[in-house]
Amino acid sequence: SQQGEEDPQALSIQEGENATMNCSYKTSINNLQWYRQNSGRGLVHLILIRSNEREKHSGRLRVTLDTSKKSSSLLITASRAADTASYFCATQDNYGQNFVFGPGTRLSVLP
Amino acid sequence: DTEVTQTPKHLVMGMTNKKSLKCEQHMGHRAMYWYKQKAKKPPELMFVYSYEKLSINESVPSRFSPECPNSSLLNLHLHALQPEDSALYLCASSQGPGQGYSPLHFGNGTRLTVT
């Protein structure tokens, strides 16, 4: 089953610009995670934000979480061509076992 | 390189064949997962093993049969597949319930084509 919904579905930007992706979900969560997937490869975990956190930073990544709106955003600053990938949000249930992925945003960073 | 190793990387099989996908991790994780991913779609959960016991089966057809021989290994046995089963099959692991909330670590997948 699919919980998170990302928008936009696809995003094209120039190198150096910022990229913002949004994710919405439906049920209560313990945490929300963002993953990156390069074409034909496995997913790589980027950042985890817990339900009692509102904002988190990691390098060029900034994640926000609004539990009242059941939404999250991922901001990538100063994008690079190497950031070209699909980005997925995933929610983890309170038992810590089931991860449900959103449909993803395909990001293209043009040199 | 990932810490979760999947073999083979590519597999082509006929509808009458029997094959197996293999996954191995040595991070001491106690939960292991099989996901199926079609092109331009998110991963869809198939099975979860927690402490070597099957804990989640997302109504997957019986032509897919998972097996967890030990805490480091996960297999997916395939039999009488259909062309629509062609997809990228991803294995993942996490610390497991009761170990805190941890992310998934994915392998690079097996690209399966059913002819």
Backbone of each chain as ProteinMPNN parsed JSONL, in Angstrom:
{"seq_chain_A": "SQQGEEDPQALSIQEGENATMNCSYKTSINNLQWYRQNSGRGLVHLILIRSNEREKHSGRLRVTLDTSKKSSSLLITASRAADTASYFCATQDNYGQNFVFGPGTRLSVLP", "coords_chain_A": {"N_chain_A": [[0.852, -1.188, 0.0], [0.38, 2.308, -0.511], [1.544, 5.143, 1.058], [2.82, 7.714, 1.399], [2.71, 10.678, -0.589], [4.302, 12.18, -3.202], [5.147, 15.433, -4.432], [6.698, 17.693, -6.717], [6.03, 15.268, -9.392], [8.014, 15.153, -11.255], [10.979, 17.049, -11.722], [12.911, 19.604, -13.069], [15.919, 21.306, -12.976], [18.469, 23.892, -13.014], [21.986, 23.463, -12.53], [23.253, 24.418, -9.37], [20.954, 25.699, -8.538], [18.244, 25.554, -6.12], [16.405, 22.683, -5.015], [13.166, 21.642, -4.293], [11.156, 19.234, -2.792], [8.06, 17.713, -2.041], [6.124, 15.841, 0.33], [3.312, 13.974, 1.239], [1.36, 12.294, 3.723], [-0.789, 9.749, 5.191], [-1.495, 8.395, 7.6], [-0.807, 8.078, 11.193], [2.581, 8.44, 12.208], [5.84, 7.203, 13.178], [8.288, 8.093, 12.295], [9.692, 9.835, 9.474], [11.28, 9.248, 6.424], [13.764, 10.009, 3.959], [14.828, 8.929, 0.782], [17.226, 8.306, -1.803], [17.439, 7.313, -5.206], [19.455, 6.234, -7.667], [19.416, 5.66, -11.191], [18.357, 2.402, -11.868], [19.543, 1.343, -9.635], [19.901, 0.436, -6.094], [18.038, 1.856, -3.314], [19.15, 4.66, -1.417], [19.55, 5.693, 1.854], [18.862, 8.95, 3.01], [18.093, 10.836, 5.04], [16.523, 11.001, 8.238], [13.645, 11.972, 9.957], [12.126, 12.475, 13.026], [8.857, 12.096, 14.511], [8.499, 13.998, 16.476], [10.123, 16.042, 15.79], [10.756, 19.069, 13.967], [12.384, 20.142, 12.029], [15.295, 19.289, 10.186], [18.771, 19.051, 9.419], [21.241, 18.065, 7.055], [24.223, 18.327, 5.751], [23.866, 19.502, 2.525], [21.186, 19.104, 2.615], [17.876, 19.748, 3.717], [15.269, 19.013, 5.788], [11.842, 19.219, 6.516], [9.095, 18.717, 8.75], [5.677, 18.528, 9.17], [3.439, 17.568, 11.265], [0.817, 18.142, 11.785], [-0.267, 18.766, 9.363], [0.38, 16.514, 8.094], [2.653, 16.322, 6.386], [5.776, 16.656, 4.609], [8.873, 18.176, 3.629], [11.623, 18.147, 1.371], [14.563, 19.809, 0.902], [17.078, 20.478, -1.339], [20.0, 22.133, -1.465], [21.962, 24.291, -3.585], [22.255, 22.633, -5.974], [23.711, 19.826, -7.744], [24.893, 18.199, -10.739], [25.236, 15.55, -10.106], [23.228, 15.086, -8.311], [21.068, 14.284, -9.686], [18.458, 12.074, -9.782], [15.97, 9.766, -8.492], [13.79, 10.62, -5.864], [12.491, 9.497, -2.84], [10.011, 9.591, -0.316], [9.471, 7.945, 2.792], [7.448, 6.334, 5.159], [7.513, 5.125, 8.491], [6.078, 2.664, 10.494], [4.701, 2.547, 13.855], [5.536, 0.25, 15.027], [7.894, -0.162, 13.928], [8.573, -1.683, 11.774], [7.365, -1.801, 9.265], [7.796, -0.167, 6.244], [6.621, 2.324, 4.182], [6.523, 3.549, 0.957], [6.371, 6.653, -0.829], [5.258, 7.875, -4.122], [7.416, 9.15, -5.368], [9.81, 11.602, -6.599], [11.192, 12.584, -9.607], [14.208, 13.918, -10.133], [15.989, 16.1, -12.181], [19.067, 17.504, -12.736], [20.465, 19.948, -14.521], [23.481, 20.566, -16.245]], "CA_chain_A": [[0.0, 0.0, 0.0], [1.162, 3.515, -0.673], [1.129, 6.119, 2.064], [3.271, 9.047, 1.067], [2.477, 11.173, -1.94], [5.246, 13.255, -3.45], [5.004, 16.317, -5.576], [6.168, 17.268, -8.017], [6.457, 13.957, -9.844], [9.275, 15.352, -11.958], [11.488, 18.393, -11.514], [14.148, 19.88, -13.804], [16.5, 22.574, -12.551], [19.851, 24.112, -13.412], [22.996, 23.271, -11.495], [23.382, 25.593, -8.506], [19.642, 26.062, -7.997], [17.715, 24.711, -5.044], [15.304, 21.794, -5.398], [12.267, 21.338, -3.182], [10.201, 18.162, -3.04], [7.105, 17.612, -0.952], [5.583, 14.511, 0.582], [2.193, 13.942, 2.178], [1.055, 10.939, 4.176], [-2.18, 9.675, 5.639], [-1.715, 7.872, 8.949], [0.196, 8.527, 12.171], [3.89, 7.86, 11.934], [6.905, 7.387, 14.156], [9.279, 8.93, 11.648], [9.611, 9.913, 8.019], [12.634, 9.154, 5.891], [13.954, 10.309, 2.542], [15.783, 8.067, 0.106], [17.577, 8.639, -3.189], [17.688, 6.161, -6.056], [20.007, 6.449, -8.999], [18.764, 4.783, -12.158], [18.702, 0.992, -11.881], [20.289, 0.975, -8.436], [19.111, 0.394, -4.881], [17.781, 3.14, -2.664], [20.12, 5.06, -0.397], [18.937, 6.529, 2.885], [19.439, 10.292, 3.098], [17.849, 11.544, 6.292], [15.35, 10.55, 8.992], [13.129, 12.972, 10.881], [11.175, 11.84, 13.932], [7.574, 12.79, 14.548], [8.555, 15.124, 17.414], [11.042, 17.033, 15.238], [10.137, 19.921, 12.937], [13.333, 20.439, 10.964], [16.571, 18.612, 10.342], [19.723, 19.38, 8.36], [22.384, 17.186, 6.843], [24.942, 18.838, 4.588], [23.032, 20.364, 1.674], [19.788, 18.664, 2.743], [17.078, 20.265, 4.82], [13.967, 18.342, 5.817], [10.875, 19.706, 7.485], [7.976, 17.82, 9.005], [4.505, 19.157, 9.783], [2.552, 16.439, 11.567], [-0.582, 18.581, 11.764], [-0.678, 18.709, 7.96], [0.858, 15.242, 7.564], [3.455, 16.614, 5.2], [7.211, 16.866, 4.788], [9.545, 18.67, 2.428], [13.073, 17.949, 1.261], [15.221, 20.868, 0.153], [18.482, 20.26, -1.687], [20.543, 23.434, -1.845], [23.125, 24.325, -4.491], [22.212, 21.305, -6.593], [24.777, 19.413, -8.646], [24.449, 17.202, -11.72], [25.236, 14.249, -9.425], [21.989, 14.934, -7.529], [20.05, 13.72, -10.571], [18.031, 10.785, -9.226], [14.607, 9.77, -7.955], [13.771, 10.808, -4.418], [11.285, 8.919, -2.253], [9.792, 9.644, 1.121], [8.958, 6.69, 3.329], [7.018, 6.421, 6.549], [7.75, 3.916, 9.26], [5.014, 2.539, 11.484], [5.139, 2.628, 15.249], [6.197, -1.002, 15.404], [9.253, -0.061, 13.412], [8.879, -2.776, 10.86], [6.829, -1.598, 7.938], [8.145, 1.079, 5.586], [5.768, 2.535, 3.014], [7.125, 4.572, 0.121], [5.579, 7.497, -1.708], [5.496, 7.636, -5.546], [8.731, 9.645, -5.75], [10.048, 12.751, -7.477], [12.374, 12.4, -10.452], [14.923, 15.197, -10.226], [17.045, 16.233, -13.189], [19.863, 18.71, -12.55], [21.126, 20.174, -15.806], [24.747, 21.311, -16.063]], "C_chain_A": [[0.883, 1.231, 0.0], [0.658, 4.54, 0.317], [1.522, 7.512, 1.641], [2.928, 9.404, -0.362], [3.47, 12.304, -2.159], [4.747, 14.181, -4.535], [6.19, 17.245, -5.59], [6.613, 15.857, -8.378], [7.782, 14.041, -10.574], [9.674, 16.812, -11.831], [12.807, 18.544, -12.257], [14.661, 21.247, -13.379], [17.913, 22.691, -13.102], [20.772, 23.867, -12.221], [23.136, 24.574, -10.688], [22.069, 26.06, -7.911], [19.263, 25.122, -6.858], [16.552, 23.878, -5.573], [14.473, 21.477, -4.166], [11.264, 20.28, -3.602], [9.326, 18.015, -1.809], [6.533, 16.206, -0.864], [4.417, 14.646, 1.545], [1.902, 12.499, 2.549], [-0.284, 10.955, 4.887], [-2.35, 9.263, 7.093], [-0.658, 8.408, 9.91], [1.497, 7.769, 11.933], [4.81, 8.019, 13.136], [7.982, 8.292, 13.587], [9.032, 8.924, 10.145], [11.047, 9.969, 7.499], [12.628, 9.531, 4.415], [15.074, 9.436, 2.005], [16.042, 8.598, -1.294], [17.837, 7.336, -3.945], [18.227, 6.624, -7.392], [19.466, 5.352, -9.919], [19.268, 3.349, -12.078], [19.455, 0.51, -10.656], [19.352, 0.848, -7.238], [18.917, 1.78, -4.295], [18.832, 3.384, -1.583], [19.432, 5.994, 0.579], [19.656, 7.868, 2.969], [19.304, 10.869, 4.502], [16.561, 11.017, 6.92], [14.929, 11.683, 9.925], [12.041, 12.32, 11.723], [9.917, 12.691, 14.063], [7.568, 13.966, 15.517], [9.56, 16.191, 16.983], [10.337, 17.828, 14.151], [11.067, 20.171, 11.767], [14.638, 19.706, 11.267], [17.469, 18.934, 9.159], [20.771, 18.289, 8.27], [23.083, 17.651, 5.588], [24.085, 19.804, 3.803], [21.539, 20.018, 1.739], [19.13, 19.337, 3.945], [15.705, 19.624, 4.711], [13.1, 19.009, 6.868], [9.749, 18.695, 7.61], [6.88, 18.599, 9.707], [3.488, 18.052, 10.043], [1.089, 16.856, 11.558], [-1.133, 18.538, 10.334], [-0.296, 17.376, 7.322], [1.644, 15.478, 6.274], [4.904, 16.858, 5.584], [7.762, 17.464, 3.504], [11.033, 18.386, 2.534], [13.616, 19.058, 0.378], [16.67, 20.46, -0.078], [19.015, 21.604, -2.158], [21.742, 23.262, -2.776], [23.282, 22.999, -5.228], [23.367, 21.101, -7.578], [24.215, 18.387, -9.628], [24.354, 15.821, -11.065], [24.006, 14.028, -8.553], [20.852, 14.389, -8.386], [19.723, 12.3, -10.138], [16.539, 10.87, -8.948], [14.682, 9.844, -6.436], [12.42, 10.327, -3.884], [11.211, 9.267, -0.775], [9.238, 8.293, 1.549], [8.575, 6.902, 4.784], [7.212, 5.069, 7.216], [6.705, 3.838, 10.356], [5.583, 2.483, 12.903], [5.769, 1.34, 15.756], [7.618, -1.06, 14.864], [9.611, -1.069, 12.355], [8.456, -2.498, 9.429], [7.181, -0.208, 7.421], [7.279, 1.2, 4.341], [6.288, 3.739, 2.247], [6.084, 5.375, -0.651], [5.972, 7.268, -3.158], [6.816, 8.198, -6.057], [8.711, 10.864, -6.641], [11.307, 12.468, -8.28], [13.013, 13.767, -10.672], [15.992, 15.121, -11.3], [17.753, 17.555, -12.943], [20.723, 18.876, -13.789], [22.383, 21.001, -15.601], [24.721, 22.646, -16.789]], "O_chain_A": [[2.02, 1.184, 0.469], [-0.547, 4.779, 0.401], [0.674, 8.398, 1.532], [2.864, 8.539, -1.235], [3.489, 13.274, -1.401], [4.02, 13.772, -5.441], [6.676, 17.576, -4.509], [7.496, 15.307, -7.72], [8.585, 13.109, -10.522], [8.824, 17.702, -11.83], [13.713, 17.724, -12.104], [13.923, 22.232, -13.418], [18.482, 21.718, -13.595], [20.385, 24.041, -11.066], [23.137, 25.671, -11.245], [22.063, 26.744, -6.888], [19.861, 24.065, -6.659], [15.813, 24.309, -6.458], [15.006, 21.093, -3.125], [10.604, 20.407, -4.633], [9.788, 18.173, -0.679], [6.467, 15.481, -1.857], [4.515, 15.349, 2.551], [2.172, 11.586, 1.768], [-0.85, 12.014, 5.157], [-3.269, 9.741, 7.758], [0.269, 9.105, 9.499], [1.498, 6.612, 11.513], [4.583, 8.866, 14.0], [8.525, 9.147, 14.286], [8.265, 8.115, 9.624], [11.905, 10.647, 8.063], [11.62, 9.39, 3.721], [16.103, 9.227, 2.647], [15.189, 9.253, -1.893], [18.383, 6.382, -3.392], [17.548, 7.315, -8.15], [19.11, 4.262, -9.47], [20.468, 3.103, -12.205], [19.953, -0.616, -10.638], [18.156, 1.118, -7.347], [19.545, 2.748, -4.723], [19.325, 2.46, -0.936], [18.804, 6.974, 0.176], [20.885, 7.929, 2.997], [20.283, 11.334, 5.085], [15.627, 10.635, 6.215], [15.766, 12.281, 10.602], [11.135, 11.683, 11.186], [9.933, 13.882, 13.751], [6.718, 14.849, 15.4], [9.819, 17.137, 17.727], [9.429, 17.322, 13.492], [10.614, 20.388, 10.644], [15.028, 19.528, 12.421], [16.995, 19.073, 8.031], [21.141, 17.671, 9.269], [22.605, 17.406, 4.48], [23.624, 20.812, 4.34], [20.733, 20.582, 0.999], [19.72, 19.477, 5.017], [15.06, 19.687, 3.664], [13.558, 19.323, 7.966], [9.487, 17.917, 6.692], [7.125, 19.255, 10.72], [2.761, 17.649, 9.135], [0.21, 16.021, 11.348], [-2.323, 18.301, 10.128], [-0.606, 17.129, 6.157], [1.338, 14.914, 5.224], [5.217, 17.214, 6.72], [7.194, 17.283, 2.427], [11.618, 18.383, 3.617], [13.179, 19.226, -0.76], [17.396, 20.137, 0.862], [18.529, 22.153, -3.147], [22.432, 22.243, -2.759], [24.309, 22.331, -5.118], [23.91, 22.046, -8.151], [23.177, 17.778, -9.368], [23.493, 15.018, -11.425], [23.76, 12.909, -8.101], [19.785, 14.067, -7.864], [20.592, 11.429, -10.124], [15.919, 11.915, -9.144], [15.53, 9.209, -5.809], [11.361, 10.692, -4.395], [12.218, 9.241, -0.069], [8.612, 7.587, 0.758], [9.286, 7.564, 5.54], [7.09, 4.017, 6.586], [6.464, 4.815, 11.066], [6.793, 2.384, 13.102], [6.45, 1.332, 16.781], [8.43, -1.887, 15.279], [10.785, -1.296, 12.062], [9.125, -2.921, 8.487], [6.902, 0.799, 8.072], [7.214, 0.271, 3.536], [6.472, 4.817, 2.813], [5.054, 4.847, -1.07], [6.928, 6.538, -3.418], [7.294, 7.754, -7.101], [7.735, 11.13, -7.344], [12.357, 12.154, -7.719], [12.437, 14.648, -11.309], [16.8, 14.192, -11.326], [17.119, 18.611, -12.939], [21.596, 18.056, -14.073], [22.373, 22.003, -14.886], [25.698, 23.393, -16.741]]}, "seq_chain_B": "DTEVTQTPKHLVMGMTNKKSLKCEQHMGHRAMYWYKQKAKKPPELMFVYSYEKLSINESVPSRFSPECPNSSLLNLHLHALQPEDSALYLCASSQGPGQGYSPLHFGNGTRLTVT", "coords_chain_B": {"N_chain_B": [[29.34, 0.955, -3.524], [27.288, -1.341, -1.684], [26.2, -2.443, 1.593], [24.559, -4.521, 1.571], [24.232, -7.343, -0.238], [23.204, -8.518, -3.339], [22.392, -11.249, -5.406], [21.518, -12.961, -8.478], [22.699, -10.13, -10.481], [21.312, -9.697, -12.789], [18.628, -11.474, -14.283], [17.183, -13.712, -16.471], [14.364, -15.509, -17.164], [12.286, -18.263, -18.115], [8.73, -18.925, -18.203], [8.303, -21.41, -17.127], [10.415, -21.992, -15.586], [12.412, -22.544, -12.57], [13.868, -20.504, -10.25], [16.182, -18.768, -8.03], [16.54, -15.875, -6.01], [19.113, -14.207, -4.256], [20.19, -12.796, -1.144], [22.33, -11.045, 1.034], [23.513, -9.893, 4.16], [25.769, -8.362, 6.46], [25.567, -6.778, 8.698], [24.523, -7.267, 11.1], [21.847, -6.874, 11.257], [18.406, -7.471, 12.109], [16.053, -7.554, 10.765], [14.765, -8.273, 7.577], [13.991, -7.61, 4.177], [11.945, -8.01, 1.256], [11.391, -6.194, -1.657], [9.482, -5.206, -4.498], [9.962, -3.531, -7.526], [8.62, -1.67, -10.09], [9.229, -0.002, -13.225], [9.713, 3.462, -12.848], [8.152, 3.612, -10.597], [7.393, 3.454, -7.049], [9.156, 1.377, -4.598], [7.501, -1.661, -3.762], [6.336, -3.316, -0.97], [6.953, -6.74, -0.333], [7.639, -8.982, 1.366], [8.485, -9.365, 4.863], [10.972, -10.347, 7.07], [11.488, -10.895, 10.421], [13.714, -11.29, 12.936], [14.292, -13.742, 11.792], [11.855, -14.87, 11.298], [8.92, -15.02, 9.332], [7.162, -12.125, 9.136], [5.602, -10.257, 7.834], [3.566, -10.595, 5.053], [2.682, -9.425, 2.132], [0.24, -10.257, 0.785], [1.267, -11.702, -1.392], [1.53, -13.507, -4.456], [1.654, -17.131, -4.558], [3.632, -18.082, -6.202], [5.901, -16.789, -5.602], [8.245, -17.423, -3.182], [9.48, -16.882, -0.079], [12.502, -17.252, 1.889], [14.356, -17.548, 4.868], [17.243, -18.479, 5.781], [19.141, -17.935, 7.775], [20.151, -15.293, 10.038], [21.576, -13.62, 8.394], [21.036, -14.114, 5.771], [18.811, -14.075, 2.988], [16.439, -15.436, 0.886], [14.677, -15.577, -2.251], [12.49, -17.57, -3.75], [11.537, -18.498, -6.973], [8.921, -19.456, -9.1], [7.167, -20.601, -11.911], [6.579, -18.03, -12.994], [5.024, -15.02, -14.278], [5.001, -12.897, -17.213], [4.389, -10.295, -16.326], [5.595, -10.185, -13.912], [8.099, -9.313, -14.262], [10.586, -7.151, -13.16], [12.441, -4.947, -10.952], [13.931, -6.437, -8.26], [14.31, -5.83, -4.967], [16.32, -6.181, -2.127], [16.417, -5.516, 1.341], [17.618, -4.396, 4.542], [17.174, -3.843, 8.07], [17.66, -2.628, 11.443], [15.676, -3.777, 12.972], [12.639, -4.539, 14.851], [12.306, -3.273, 18.177], [14.886, -2.467, 18.356], [15.272, 0.177, 18.176], [14.491, 2.932, 15.978], [15.408, 2.588, 12.766], [16.906, 3.235, 9.536], [16.291, 1.75, 6.265], [18.565, -0.401, 4.633], [19.564, -0.896, 1.441], [20.16, -3.389, -1.09], [21.563, -3.51, -4.451], [19.787, -4.692, -6.084], [18.054, -7.171, -8.121], [17.617, -7.453, -11.503], [14.928, -8.674, -13.008], [13.724, -10.524, -15.714], [11.009, -11.958, -17.226], [10.271, -14.293, -19.597]], "CA_chain_B": [[29.082, -0.384, -3.004], [26.359, -1.373, -0.567], [26.506, -3.479, 2.57], [23.619, -5.591, 1.291], [24.663, -7.911, -1.521], [22.184, -9.313, -4.016], [22.796, -11.993, -6.602], [22.369, -12.317, -9.477], [22.323, -8.754, -10.812], [20.322, -9.805, -13.852], [18.119, -12.833, -14.449], [16.15, -13.92, -17.477], [13.824, -16.848, -16.96], [11.032, -18.593, -18.77], [7.594, -19.071, -17.283], [8.293, -22.726, -16.496], [11.658, -22.162, -14.824], [12.526, -22.279, -11.14], [15.117, -19.811, -9.943], [16.2, -18.14, -6.714], [17.296, -14.65, -5.783], [19.79, -14.306, -2.956], [20.517, -11.533, -0.487], [23.175, -11.275, 2.209], [23.984, -8.7, 4.883], [26.606, -8.679, 7.619], [25.519, -5.628, 9.597], [23.866, -7.676, 12.334], [20.442, -6.48, 11.239], [17.513, -8.579, 12.422], [14.893, -7.517, 9.877], [15.139, -8.286, 6.169], [12.821, -7.263, 3.383], [11.909, -8.069, -0.195], [10.545, -5.229, -2.329], [9.396, -5.289, -5.954], [9.851, -2.175, -8.078], [8.433, -1.515, -11.53], [9.846, 1.225, -13.74], [9.136, 4.762, -12.497], [7.24, 3.41, -9.473], [8.121, 3.227, -5.796], [9.232, -0.027, -4.176], [6.312, -2.22, -3.107], [6.73, -4.351, -0.027], [6.472, -8.105, -0.55], [7.795, -9.799, 2.581], [9.395, -8.937, 5.922], [11.404, -11.315, 8.076], [11.95, -10.272, 11.646], [14.34, -12.346, 13.741], [14.256, -14.967, 10.985], [10.487, -15.363, 11.14], [8.124, -14.221, 8.404], [6.251, -11.316, 9.928], [4.681, -9.572, 6.932], [3.412, -11.107, 3.697], [1.711, -8.485, 1.565], [-0.652, -10.923, -0.178], [2.058, -11.993, -2.593], [1.174, -14.804, -5.035], [2.466, -18.25, -4.056], [4.753, -18.351, -7.093], [7.045, -16.202, -4.906], [8.367, -18.103, -1.895], [10.672, -16.4, 0.61], [13.156, -18.145, 2.845], [15.399, -16.869, 5.628], [17.992, -19.576, 6.398], [19.733, -17.429, 9.022], [19.937, -13.852, 10.197], [22.327, -12.863, 7.392], [20.667, -14.521, 4.416], [17.409, -14.045, 2.589], [16.255, -15.933, -0.479], [13.34, -15.494, -2.835], [12.366, -18.641, -4.724], [10.613, -18.104, -8.031], [8.444, -20.624, -9.856], [5.995, -20.364, -12.759], [6.298, -16.598, -13.017], [4.348, -14.442, -15.424], [5.754, -11.749, -17.76], [4.16, -9.078, -15.535], [6.458, -10.221, -12.732], [9.369, -8.67, -14.619], [10.751, -5.957, -12.316], [13.654, -4.905, -10.13], [13.642, -6.985, -6.932], [15.231, -5.215, -4.026], [16.43, -6.692, -0.765], [16.828, -4.483, 2.287], [17.678, -4.828, 5.93], [17.187, -2.794, 9.082], [18.027, -3.191, 12.743], [14.599, -4.639, 13.42], [11.821, -4.018, 15.956], [12.941, -3.352, 19.479], [16.28, -2.016, 18.256], [15.245, 1.593, 17.799], [14.013, 3.162, 14.625], [16.572, 2.723, 11.89], [16.503, 3.221, 8.133], [16.529, 0.573, 5.448], [19.779, -0.485, 3.821], [19.18, -1.65, 0.261], [21.072, -3.876, -2.106], [21.361, -2.887, -5.757], [18.667, -5.319, -6.761], [18.142, -8.121, -9.238], [16.715, -7.094, -12.599], [14.333, -9.928, -13.463], [12.906, -10.505, -16.938], [10.296, -13.225, -17.436], [9.904, -14.377, -21.028]], "C_chain_B": [[28.131, -0.316, -1.812], [26.774, -2.494, 0.372], [25.528, -4.634, 2.462], [23.927, -6.076, -0.122], [23.569, -8.79, -2.093], [22.775, -10.002, -5.233], [21.616, -12.788, -7.132], [21.945, -10.869, -9.711], [21.237, -8.736, -11.875], [19.893, -11.259, -13.954], [17.023, -12.816, -15.498], [15.647, -15.346, -17.308], [12.519, -17.024, -17.717], [9.952, -18.853, -17.749], [7.549, -20.433, -16.608], [9.526, -22.963, -15.617], [11.442, -22.007, -13.328], [13.882, -21.64, -10.902], [15.03, -19.229, -8.538], [17.017, -16.869, -6.738], [17.886, -14.733, -4.376], [20.178, -12.931, -2.451], [21.308, -11.847, 0.776], [23.556, -9.941, 2.845], [24.766, -9.153, 6.113], [26.689, -7.487, 8.559], [24.878, -5.993, 10.926], [22.412, -7.258, 12.408], [19.54, -7.685, 11.44], [16.217, -8.544, 11.62], [15.381, -7.465, 8.445], [13.874, -8.257, 5.325], [13.024, -7.648, 1.922], [10.92, -7.017, -0.695], [10.581, -5.531, -3.831], [9.215, -3.871, -6.475], [9.721, -2.228, -9.595], [8.987, -0.148, -11.922], [9.022, 2.458, -13.361], [8.08, 4.652, -11.391], [8.042, 3.258, -8.198], [8.244, 1.743, -5.495], [7.941, -0.44, -3.476], [6.748, -3.371, -2.211], [6.114, -5.693, -0.392], [6.472, -8.876, 0.766], [8.724, -9.093, 3.566], [9.691, -10.128, 6.805], [11.956, -10.54, 9.253], [12.445, -11.376, 12.561], [14.098, -13.716, 13.101], [12.867, -15.585, 10.867], [9.728, -14.434, 10.195], [7.086, -13.434, 9.195], [5.26, -10.537, 9.066], [4.726, -10.264, 5.57], [2.301, -10.28, 3.077], [0.885, -9.126, 0.455], [0.048, -11.205, -1.501], [1.657, -13.367, -3.134], [2.156, -15.897, -4.624], [3.604, -18.625, -5.002], [6.043, -17.67, -6.589], [7.099, -16.832, -3.515], [9.628, -17.623, -1.194], [11.225, -17.436, 1.569], [14.243, -17.364, 3.556], [16.192, -17.931, 6.382], [18.682, -19.184, 7.706], [19.643, -15.913, 9.024], [20.653, -13.022, 9.139], [21.842, -13.09, 5.974], [19.169, -14.466, 4.193], [17.33, -14.498, 1.143], [14.835, -15.658, -0.94], [13.281, -16.521, -3.957], [11.237, -18.309, -5.685], [10.2, -19.33, -8.836], [7.182, -20.239, -10.637], [5.607, -18.9, -12.78], [5.614, -16.196, -14.319], [5.173, -13.26, -15.958], [5.562, -10.471, -16.937], [4.95, -9.072, -14.226], [7.834, -9.629, -13.017], [9.471, -7.346, -13.877], [12.144, -5.982, -11.709], [13.262, -5.406, -8.731], [14.742, -6.539, -5.981], [15.163, -5.907, -2.675], [16.889, -5.538, 0.121], [16.899, -5.083, 3.681], [17.585, -3.606, 6.836], [17.446, -3.447, 10.434], [16.932, -4.09, 13.299], [13.836, -4.046, 14.586], [12.515, -4.226, 17.292], [14.377, -2.873, 19.491], [16.356, -0.521, 17.964], [14.798, 1.726, 16.356], [15.214, 3.453, 13.732], [16.124, 2.649, 10.441], [16.758, 1.864, 7.488], [17.857, 0.712, 4.718], [19.456, -1.413, 2.654], [20.381, -2.235, -0.467], [20.772, -3.192, -3.427], [20.341, -3.625, -6.626], [19.054, -6.373, -7.781], [17.128, -7.691, -10.28], [16.207, -8.388, -13.216], [13.491, -9.699, -14.708], [12.311, -11.888, -17.125], [9.811, -13.264, -18.876], [8.876, -15.47, -21.273]], "O_chain_B": [[28.16, 0.636, -1.032], [27.571, -3.365, 0.025], [25.652, -5.623, 3.186], [23.884, -5.303, -1.079], [23.066, -9.693, -1.424], [23.553, -9.416, -5.986], [20.788, -13.251, -6.348], [20.922, -10.436, -9.18], [20.355, -7.876, -11.868], [20.694, -12.168, -13.739], [16.077, -12.031, -15.434], [16.44, -16.288, -17.31], [11.761, -16.079, -17.93], [10.234, -18.985, -16.558], [6.835, -20.606, -15.619], [9.655, -24.012, -14.985], [10.452, -21.433, -12.874], [14.915, -22.175, -11.307], [13.96, -19.195, -7.93], [18.052, -16.79, -7.398], [17.265, -15.247, -3.446], [20.457, -12.02, -3.231], [20.997, -12.795, 1.497], [23.881, -8.981, 2.148], [24.465, -10.18, 6.721], [27.738, -7.213, 9.144], [24.706, -5.132, 11.789], [21.805, -7.28, 13.479], [19.86, -8.789, 10.999], [15.37, -9.422, 11.783], [16.297, -6.71, 8.122], [12.835, -8.799, 5.703], [14.145, -7.615, 1.415], [9.78, -6.944, -0.237], [11.571, -6.039, -4.357], [8.419, -3.1, -5.939], [10.588, -2.756, -10.291], [9.186, 0.732, -11.085], [7.803, 2.488, -13.531], [7.212, 5.517, -11.275], [9.237, 2.966, -8.246], [7.518, 0.932, -6.071], [7.365, 0.324, -2.701], [7.445, -4.285, -2.651], [4.929, -5.786, -0.715], [5.433, -9.359, 1.218], [9.615, -8.338, 3.18], [8.782, -10.835, 7.238], [12.785, -9.644, 9.095], [11.696, -12.284, 12.92], [13.754, -14.692, 13.766], [12.727, -16.709, 10.384], [9.878, -13.213, 10.254], [6.227, -14.023, 9.851], [4.177, -10.194, 9.54], [5.8, -10.487, 5.011], [1.133, -10.41, 3.442], [0.829, -8.619, -0.665], [-0.503, -10.979, -2.578], [1.463, -14.3, -2.354], [3.331, -15.631, -4.373], [4.466, -19.42, -4.627], [7.133, -17.944, -7.091], [6.125, -16.783, -2.763], [10.734, -17.916, -1.648], [10.532, -18.358, 1.999], [14.974, -16.601, 2.925], [15.847, -18.255, 7.518], [18.794, -19.994, 8.627], [19.103, -15.322, 8.088], [20.368, -11.833, 8.999], [22.2, -12.337, 5.068], [18.372, -14.768, 5.082], [18.061, -14.006, 0.284], [13.914, -15.525, -0.134], [13.938, -16.367, -4.986], [10.145, -17.903, -5.286], [11.043, -20.147, -9.208], [6.259, -19.633, -10.094], [4.436, -18.563, -12.603], [5.626, -16.926, -15.31], [5.966, -12.685, -15.212], [6.474, -9.648, -16.859], [4.97, -8.067, -13.516], [8.641, -9.464, -12.103], [8.565, -6.516, -13.947], [12.919, -6.913, -11.925], [12.361, -4.853, -8.101], [15.923, -6.831, -6.168], [14.082, -6.179, -2.152], [17.664, -4.685, -0.312], [16.319, -6.133, 3.959], [17.878, -2.483, 6.423], [17.451, -4.673, 10.55], [17.216, -5.052, 14.012], [14.335, -3.136, 15.248], [13.212, -5.217, 17.507], [15.02, -2.876, 20.541], [17.401, -0.019, 17.548], [14.738, 0.746, 15.614], [15.932, 4.434, 13.924], [15.081, 2.068, 10.142], [17.355, 0.966, 8.082], [18.223, 1.791, 4.252], [19.116, -2.578, 2.857], [21.471, -1.662, -0.464], [19.842, -2.39, -3.522], [20.07, -3.226, -7.759], [20.195, -6.457, -8.235], [15.936, -7.576, -9.995], [16.959, -9.111, -13.869], [12.653, -8.798, -14.752], [13.038, -12.879, -17.177], [9.053, -12.403, -19.322], [8.457, -15.678, -22.412]]}, "name": "protein", "num_of_chains": 2, "seq": "SQQGEEDPQALSIQEGENATMNCSYKTSINNLQWYRQNSGRGLVHLILIRSNEREKHSGRLRVTLDTSKKSSSLLITASRAADTASYFCATQDNYGQNFVFGPGTRLSVLPDTEVTQTPKHLVMGMTNKKSLKCEQHMGHRAMYWYKQKAKKPPELMFVYSYEKLSINESVPSRFSPECPNSSLLNLHLHALQPEDSALYLCASSQGPGQGYSPLHFGNGTRLTVT"}
